[in-house]
Amino acid sequence: MNVEEEVERLKEEIKRLGKIQDDGSYRVTFGVLFHDDKCANIFEALVGTLRAAKKRKFVTYDGELLLQGVHDNVEIILKPTPAATSTEAVVKS
């Protein structure tokens, strides 16, 4: 699996495990992602995939390098897609 595919899979997993916010984003903690069995089987290097997603501005989180245990409570935010934001605006109107 290449980096782009892994980032797409990560986005799916964040949506599965996270909680949707009013702005269309999803929030999940690093610990939830790291300790999930499905994520453990999909991602050989979860931290590397998170860094790639952050570099491509799909996700945001505090810090550069996340470590299991130490950073379990760090929130990872999957930014809303432009389509989700515009759909949400139509629904609220």
Accessible surface in RSA format (square Angstrom, percent):
REM  Atomic radii and reference values for relative SASA: ProtOr
REM  Chains: A
REM  Algorithm: Lee & Richards
REM  Probe-radius: 1.40
REM  Slices: 20
REM RES _ NUM      All-atoms   Total-Side   Main-Chain    Non-polar    All polar
REM                ABS   REL    ABS   REL    ABS   REL    ABS   REL    ABS   REL
RES MET A   1   116.95  60.6  40.33  26.7  76.62 182.4  43.41  36.9  73.54  97.4
RES ASN A   2    87.34  60.2  75.33  72.8  12.02  28.9  41.67 100.3  45.67  44.1
RES VAL A   3    75.61  49.8  72.14  65.3   3.47   8.4  73.89  64.2   1.73   4.7
RES GLU A   4    94.46  54.2  93.61  70.8   0.85   2.0  54.99 106.4  39.46  32.2
RES GLU A   5    88.79  51.0  84.47  63.9   4.32  10.3  35.84  69.3  52.95  43.2
RES GLU A   6    33.78  19.4  33.78  25.6   0.00   0.0   3.70   7.2  30.08  24.6
RES VAL A   7     0.00   0.0   0.00   0.0   0.00   0.0   0.00   0.0   0.00   0.0
RES GLU A   8    84.08  48.3  83.67  63.3   0.41   1.0  39.97  77.3  44.11  36.0
RES ARG A   9    84.17  35.3  84.16  42.9   0.01   0.0  21.29  29.1  62.88  38.1
RES LEU A  10     0.00   0.0   0.00   0.0   0.00   0.0   0.00   0.0   0.00   0.0
RES LYS A  11    26.88  13.1  26.88  16.5   0.00   0.0  12.14  10.9  14.73  15.7
RES GLU A  12   100.06  57.4  93.23  70.5   6.83  16.3  39.37  76.1  60.69  49.6
RES GLU A  13     5.08   2.9   5.08   3.8   0.00   0.0   0.00   0.0   5.08   4.2
RES ILE A  14     0.00   0.0   0.00   0.0   0.00   0.0   0.00   0.0   0.00   0.0
RES LYS A  15    94.30  46.0  82.07  50.4  12.23  29.1  37.47  33.7  56.83  60.5
RES ARG A  16   112.40  47.2  77.15  39.3  35.25  83.9  60.27  82.4  52.13  31.6
RES LEU A  17    45.54  25.4  21.57  15.4  23.97  60.3  24.10  16.9  21.44  57.7
RES GLY A  18    15.41  19.0   0.00   N/A  15.41  19.0   0.40   1.1  15.01  33.6
RES LYS A  19   155.94  76.1 151.91  93.2   4.03   9.6 100.26  90.2  55.68  59.3
RES ILE A  20   110.45  62.9  90.17  67.2  20.28  48.9  90.17  64.9  20.28  55.0
RES GLN A  21    58.34  32.6  48.79  35.7   9.55  22.7  13.06  27.8  45.27  34.3
RES ASP A  22   129.13  90.5 116.27 115.7  12.86  30.4  38.08  89.6  91.05  90.8
RES ASP A  23    79.02  55.4  70.04  69.7   8.98  21.2  41.37  97.4  37.65  37.5
RES GLY A  24     6.92   8.5   0.00   N/A   6.92   8.5   2.39   6.6   4.53  10.2
RES SER A  25     2.90   2.5   2.86   3.8   0.04   0.1   1.31   2.8   1.59   2.2
RES TYR A  26    44.18  20.6  44.18  25.1   0.00   0.0  15.42  11.6  28.76  35.5
RES ARG A  27    87.58  36.8  83.23  42.4   4.35  10.4  16.29  22.3  71.29  43.2
RES VAL A  28     8.24   5.4   2.06   1.9   6.18  14.9   8.24   7.2   0.00   0.0
RES THR A  29    39.87  28.4  38.68  39.2   1.20   2.8  33.28  44.7   6.60  10.0
RES PHE A  30     0.10   0.0   0.10   0.1   0.00   0.0   0.10   0.1   0.00   0.0
RES GLY A  31     6.55   8.1   0.00   N/A   6.55   8.1   6.15  16.9   0.40   0.9
RES VAL A  32    71.10  46.8  62.23  56.3   8.87  21.4  68.39  59.4   2.70   7.3
RES LEU A  33     0.17   0.1   0.00   0.0   0.17   0.4   0.00   0.0   0.17   0.5
RES PHE A  34    79.43  39.7  69.40  43.0  10.03  26.1  70.03  42.5   9.41  26.9
RES HIS A  35   106.41  58.2  80.90  56.2  25.51  65.3  62.50  64.4  43.91  51.1
RES ASP A  36    27.89  19.5  20.62  20.5   7.27  17.2   8.58  20.2  19.31  19.3
RES ASP A  37   114.83  80.4 110.55 110.0   4.28  10.1  32.83  77.3  82.00  81.8
RES LYS A  38    99.56  48.6  93.53  57.4   6.03  14.3  58.22  52.4  41.34  44.0
RES CYS A  39     2.16   1.6   0.94   1.1   1.22   2.9   1.18   3.0   0.98   1.1
RES ALA A  40    66.47  61.1  37.79  58.3  28.68  65.2  47.13  66.4  19.34  51.2
RES ASN A  41   132.01  91.0  97.30  94.0  34.71  83.6  28.72  69.1 103.29  99.8
RES ILE A  42    27.05  15.4  10.42   7.8  16.63  40.1  15.97  11.5  11.09  30.1
RES PHE A  43     8.78   4.4   0.03   0.0   8.75  22.8   0.44   0.3   8.34  23.9
RES GLU A  44   177.03 101.6 138.68 104.9  38.35  91.3  59.71 115.5 117.32  95.8
RES ALA A  45    59.89  55.1  51.52  79.5   8.38  19.1  59.10  83.2   0.79   2.1
RES LEU A  46    17.09   9.5  12.51   8.9   4.58  11.5  12.51   8.8   4.58  12.3
RES VAL A  47    35.57  23.4  34.72  31.4   0.86   2.1  34.72  30.2   0.86   2.3
RES GLY A  48    38.78  47.8   0.00   N/A  38.78  47.8  30.08  82.5   8.70  19.5
RES THR A  49     7.87   5.6   2.77   2.8   5.10  12.2   4.14   5.6   3.73   5.6
RES LEU A  50     0.50   0.3   0.50   0.4   0.00   0.0   0.50   0.3   0.00   0.0
RES ARG A  51   114.90  48.2 109.81  56.0   5.09  12.1  21.29  29.1  93.61  56.7
RES ALA A  52    15.74  14.5  10.70  16.5   5.03  11.5  15.10  21.3   0.64   1.7
RES ALA A  53     0.00   0.0   0.00   0.0   0.00   0.0   0.00   0.0   0.00   0.0
RES LYS A  54    54.73  26.7  47.96  29.4   6.77  16.1  41.10  37.0  13.63  14.5
RES LYS A  55   169.78  82.8 143.44  88.0  26.34  62.7  97.80  88.0  71.98  76.7
RES ARG A  56    89.17  37.4  65.95  33.6  23.22  55.3  32.49  44.4  56.68  34.3
RES LYS A  57   148.18  72.3 137.54  84.4  10.64  25.3  87.72  79.0  60.46  64.4
RES PHE A  58    68.58  34.3  66.48  41.2   2.10   5.5  68.20  41.3   0.38   1.1
RES VAL A  59     1.76   1.2   0.00   0.0   1.76   4.2   0.00   0.0   1.76   4.8
RES THR A  60    50.49  35.9  50.45  51.1   0.04   0.1  22.42  30.1  28.07  42.4
RES TYR A  61    12.62   5.9   1.10   0.6  11.52  30.0   5.98   4.5   6.64   8.2
RES ASP A  62   121.76  85.3 113.54 113.0   8.22  19.4  32.65  76.8  89.11  88.9
RES GLY A  63    48.16  59.4   0.00   N/A  48.16  59.4  36.27  99.5  11.90  26.6
RES GLU A  64   117.66  67.6 112.65  85.2   5.02  11.9  58.39 112.9  59.28  48.4
RES LEU A  65    95.64  53.3  85.40  61.1  10.24  25.7  85.40  60.0  10.24  27.6
RES LEU A  66     2.18   1.2   1.49   1.1   0.69   1.7   1.49   1.0   0.69   1.9
RES LEU A  67    89.92  50.1  88.69  63.5   1.23   3.1  89.92  63.1   0.00   0.0
RES GLN A  68    90.84  50.8  70.51  51.5  20.33  48.4  10.67  22.7  80.17  60.8
RES GLY A  69    45.16  55.7   0.00   N/A  45.16  55.7  25.64  70.4  19.52  43.7
RES VAL A  70   115.95  76.3  82.09  74.3  33.86  81.6  91.11  79.2  24.85  67.4
RES HIS A  71    49.28  26.9  48.30  33.6   0.98   2.5  25.40  26.2  23.88  27.8
RES ASP A  72    35.18  24.6  33.08  32.9   2.10   5.0  15.50  36.5  19.68  19.6
RES ASN A  73   134.75  92.9 118.68 114.7  16.06  38.7  33.03  79.5 101.71  98.3
RES VAL A  74    30.45  20.0  24.64  22.3   5.81  14.0  30.28  26.3   0.17   0.5
RES GLU A  75    78.62  45.1  70.14  53.1   8.48  20.2  24.46  47.3  54.17  44.2
RES ILE A  76     0.00   0.0   0.00   0.0   0.00   0.0   0.00   0.0   0.00   0.0
RES ILE A  77    36.10  20.5  36.10  26.9   0.00   0.0  36.10  26.0   0.00   0.0
RES LEU A  78     5.50   3.1   5.46   3.9   0.04   0.1   5.46   3.8   0.04   0.1
RES LYS A  79    84.68  41.3  77.81  47.7   6.87  16.4  44.80  40.3  39.87  42.5
RES PRO A  80    44.88  32.7  27.81  25.4  17.07  62.0  29.96  24.7  14.92  92.7
RES THR A  81    54.44  38.7  51.09  51.8   3.35   8.0  45.61  61.3   8.83  13.4
RES PRO A  82   116.66  85.0 105.12  95.8  11.53  41.9 112.76  93.1   3.90  24.2
RES ALA A  83    70.50  64.8  61.49  94.9   9.01  20.5  68.12  95.9   2.39   6.3
RES ALA A  84    39.92  36.7  29.10  44.9  10.82  24.6  36.99  52.1   2.93   7.8
RES THR A  85    67.86  48.3  66.73  67.6   1.13   2.7  62.11  83.4   5.75   8.7
RES SER A  86    64.41  54.4  58.20  77.7   6.21  14.3  47.85 101.9  16.57  23.2
RES THR A  87    81.87  58.2  77.53  78.6   4.34  10.3  58.75  78.9  23.12  35.0
RES GLU A  88    43.87  25.2  40.23  30.4   3.64   8.7  22.05  42.6  21.82  17.8
RES ALA A  89    57.63  53.0  47.94  74.0   9.69  22.0  54.98  77.4   2.65   7.0
RES VAL A  90   112.32  73.9 101.83  92.2  10.49  25.3 104.34  90.7   7.98  21.6
RES VAL A  91   115.40  75.9  89.11  80.7  26.29  63.4  95.75  83.2  19.66  53.3
RES LYS A  92   147.71  72.1 110.97  68.1  36.74  87.5  86.47  77.8  61.24  65.2
RES SER A  93   127.38 107.6  59.92  80.0  67.46 155.4  64.77 137.9  62.61  87.7
END  Absolute sums over single chains surface
CHAIN  1 A     5919.3       4875.2       1044.1       3378.5       2540.8
END  Absolute sums over all chains
TOTAL          5919.3       4875.2       1044.1       3378.5       2540.8
